[in-house]
Amino acid sequence: MQTSTIEDTFEQIYIQLVKFSEKIQVIQNLSYRITGKLQEPLPKQWTAFNHFFNSGMYYHYRCQGYVECLLVTDAYSSDSINIWINELVYPAAENFTQAMMYFEQIESTADIIKLQEFATVKQQMKEFQQIAMLIIQYANQLNTTTPPFKM
């Protein structure tokens, strides 16, 4: 992370958060299509994946909004940054990590992996994970109150 100021760092974080939002939207849309094609009852792993993914999405959008406020107000106190990290970034990461765990289990579900959209979701999830790891890296470097988050 080669930035000279906290503002530059948060500008870079914001760029990654916007990219992350785009990935989330693509994955969510594909997930809805897959769900519509599955037979009832839905596989438990698929339901759990969607639950944790949607919970992570909730925290992510709050996280992005918080960064927008920091950028507009220039209120980069260590307290503000640690609230952003510990109350928004890490909970989002925890939920997305759980979603990834269930996503890996889904690969043993024949009905889902036969769907054309599943291959696309799988690729999108790889790109999603790369962006997530970059955001976590920034958060871990800025965090001054808790141990770093590991994905």
C-alpha positions as CSV (number, residue, x, y, z in Angstrom):
1,M,0.0,0.0,0.0
2,Q,1.9,3.0,-1.2
3,T,0.0,6.1,-0.2
4,S,1.2,9.3,1.3
5,T,-1.9,10.3,3.3
6,I,-4.9,8.8,5.0
7,E,-7.1,10.6,2.4
8,D,-5.2,8.8,-0.4
9,T,-5.6,5.5,1.4
10,F,-9.4,6.0,1.7
11,E,-9.7,7.1,-1.9
12,Q,-8.1,3.7,-2.8
13,I,-10.3,1.9,-0.4
14,Y,-13.4,3.6,-1.9
15,I,-12.4,2.5,-5.4
16,Q,-12.2,-1.1,-4.2
17,L,-15.5,-0.8,-2.3
18,V,-17.2,0.3,-5.5
19,K,-15.7,-2.6,-7.5
20,F,-16.8,-4.9,-4.7
21,S,-20.4,-3.5,-4.9
22,E,-20.4,-4.3,-8.6
23,K,-19.3,-7.9,-8.0
24,I,-21.9,-8.3,-5.2
25,Q,-24.6,-7.1,-7.6
26,V,-23.6,-9.6,-10.3
27,I,-23.4,-12.5,-7.9
28,Q,-26.7,-11.6,-6.3
29,N,-28.4,-11.5,-9.7
30,L,-26.9,-14.8,-10.7
31,S,-27.9,-16.3,-7.4
32,Y,-31.5,-15.2,-7.9
33,R,-31.5,-16.9,-11.3
34,I,-30.1,-20.1,-9.9
35,T,-32.6,-20.1,-7.1
36,G,-35.4,-19.8,-9.6
37,K,-34.2,-22.9,-11.5
38,L,-33.7,-25.1,-8.4
39,Q,-36.3,-27.6,-7.3
40,E,-37.9,-27.3,-3.8
41,P,-36.7,-27.9,-1.2
42,L,-33.6,-25.8,-1.9
43,P,-30.3,-27.4,-0.8
44,K,-29.4,-26.3,2.7
45,Q,-25.9,-25.2,1.6
46,W,-27.5,-22.9,-1.0
47,T,-29.8,-21.3,1.5
48,A,-27.0,-20.8,4.0
49,F,-24.8,-19.3,1.3
50,N,-27.5,-16.8,0.3
51,H,-28.2,-16.0,4.0
52,F,-24.5,-15.2,4.8
53,F,-23.9,-13.5,1.5
54,N,-26.9,-11.2,2.0
55,S,-25.8,-10.4,5.6
56,G,-22.3,-9.6,4.3
57,M,-23.9,-7.4,1.6
58,Y,-25.8,-5.5,4.3
59,Y,-22.6,-4.7,6.2
60,H,-20.7,-3.9,2.9
61,Y,-23.1,-1.2,1.8
62,R,-23.0,0.4,5.3
63,C,-19.2,0.1,5.1
64,Q,-19.2,1.9,1.7
65,G,-21.5,4.6,3.0
66,Y,-19.3,5.2,6.0
67,V,-16.2,5.6,3.8
68,E,-18.2,8.1,1.6
69,C,-18.9,10.1,4.8
70,L,-15.2,10.0,5.8
71,L,-14.1,11.2,2.4
72,V,-16.6,14.1,2.4
73,T,-16.0,15.2,6.0
74,D,-12.3,14.4,6.3
75,A,-13.0,13.0,9.7
76,Y,-10.2,10.5,9.8
77,S,-9.8,10.1,13.5
78,S,-8.4,6.8,14.8
79,D,-11.8,6.3,16.5
80,S,-13.7,6.8,13.3
81,I,-11.4,4.5,11.4
82,N,-11.6,1.8,14.1
83,I,-15.4,2.0,14.2
84,W,-15.4,1.5,10.4
85,I,-13.1,-1.5,10.6
86,N,-14.5,-3.3,13.7
87,E,-18.2,-2.5,13.3
88,L,-18.5,-2.8,9.5
89,V,-15.5,-4.2,7.6
90,Y,-14.9,-7.2,9.9
91,P,-18.6,-8.2,10.3
92,A,-19.0,-8.0,6.5
93,A,-15.8,-10.1,6.1
94,E,-17.1,-12.7,8.7
95,N,-20.4,-13.1,6.8
96,F,-18.7,-13.3,3.4
97,T,-16.3,-15.9,4.8
98,Q,-19.2,-18.0,6.0
99,A,-20.8,-17.6,2.6
100,M,-17.6,-18.8,0.9
101,M,-17.5,-21.9,3.2
102,Y,-21.1,-22.8,2.1
103,F,-20.3,-22.0,-1.5
104,E,-17.5,-24.6,-1.5
105,Q,-19.9,-27.2,-0.1
106,I,-22.3,-26.4,-2.9
107,E,-19.9,-27.9,-5.4
108,S,-21.0,-31.4,-4.2
109,T,-24.6,-30.6,-5.1
110,A,-25.2,-32.0,-8.6
111,D,-28.4,-30.0,-9.3
112,I,-26.6,-26.7,-8.9
113,I,-23.3,-27.3,-10.6
114,K,-25.1,-28.4,-13.8
115,L,-26.6,-25.0,-14.2
116,Q,-24.9,-22.7,-16.6
117,E,-25.0,-19.8,-14.2
118,F,-23.1,-21.7,-11.6
119,A,-19.9,-21.6,-13.6
120,T,-20.3,-17.8,-13.9
121,V,-20.9,-17.4,-10.2
122,K,-17.9,-19.5,-9.5
123,Q,-15.7,-17.2,-11.6
124,Q,-17.3,-14.1,-10.1
125,M,-16.7,-15.4,-6.6
126,K,-12.9,-15.7,-7.4
127,E,-12.8,-12.1,-8.5
128,F,-15.0,-11.1,-5.5
129,Q,-12.6,-12.8,-3.1
130,Q,-9.6,-11.0,-4.6
131,I,-11.2,-7.6,-4.0
132,A,-12.3,-8.7,-0.5
133,M,-8.8,-9.6,0.4
134,L,-7.5,-6.2,-0.7
135,I,-10.1,-4.4,1.4
136,I,-9.2,-6.6,4.4
137,Q,-5.5,-5.8,3.8
138,Y,-6.2,-2.1,4.0
139,A,-8.4,-2.5,7.1
140,N,-5.8,-4.6,8.9
141,Q,-3.1,-2.0,8.2
142,L,-5.3,0.8,9.5
143,N,-6.6,-1.1,12.5
144,T,-5.2,0.0,15.9
145,T,-7.5,-1.8,18.3
146,T,-8.0,-5.5,17.4
147,P,-6.0,-8.4,15.9
148,P,-6.0,-8.5,12.1
149,F,-8.8,-10.3,10.3
150,K,-7.8,-13.4,8.4
151,M,-9.7,-14.7,5.4
